[in-house]
Amino acid sequence: MLSESLLNIIDTVSRLGSFTAAANYLNKVPSAISYSIKQVEDELGTPLFVRHHRSVTLTPAGEHFLKVSRDLLKQLQDVKHSTQRVANNWQPTICITFDSLVRADKISALIAHFYKKFDDVELIVRLGVFNGVLESLVTGQSDLAIGATAAIPNGGYFKYINMGKVDWIFCVNSKHPLSTSDIPLTDESLRQYPVVCIEDTAKETPKRELWRLANQRRIVVPDWIRAINCVSSGLGVGFFPRHLVDIFISSGRLVEMKLESPILSEPCCIAWNDNKRSTELEWLLDYVGSTENMHKEWLS
């Protein structure tokens, strides 16, 4: 019989690409993983994976099974959480997805103020990057998106408030060969150096890449802190939101450079599904305030 445990094993094997890697991740022996997969395949009457020498790949049937099983796993988690909320007398959950470019200290402050106001509501806070932030809203995973860039919603049930613009600046390490240049840098002068990229968290929509030249090597990291560390260590170059790197420029760890082809400032917003308004959402919208206040508090 299919179980949550078996579904998780199949999901892990598909993500990691081998029984051995999945076994290490799940603290099991490879033979146990292989046996569990074989059990499911025997029950279904079809192979889910093609076995290679050191790896496995999904069969067409396996791809279908994985898609449906991931939906089932999410439903199981929802059932668990809703049951726990009933048992603990919690009201419905509200979820916020923040883009990682907003100030982390303001996220902590919002959480503290929210729990002072609502002691019977479960608050879920997630971090996203670029298109993944609005995707979480559009797919119903979040009730409010804060710091969304590039794809501002327009019309329908989705409403937004402008947070002002994000200023993108190009930085290198203070000892980088380019750091002493006093003229705008060309694409050719930059192409030889790896660019540090933040990975878009979108899963169902196209991922956004902020900036990269053709044939330029990437260093892909999950957030701006890791990106700043990479560039300040001299591992690569890249664009950053000005409000996150001003302190590193002032301290001398990073140097702001001018480019012949810079990235222009772009609008940033908070967005929500206006068809799902609640007391908690109304309070959050009031808490973040006007465009001027949001830009001052979250982006400076």
Summary of the structure (lengths in Angstrom):
residues: 300
radius of gyration: 23.0
end to end distance: 54.5
largest distance: 68.1
contacts: 891
relative contact order: 0.13
helix: 43%
strand: 24%
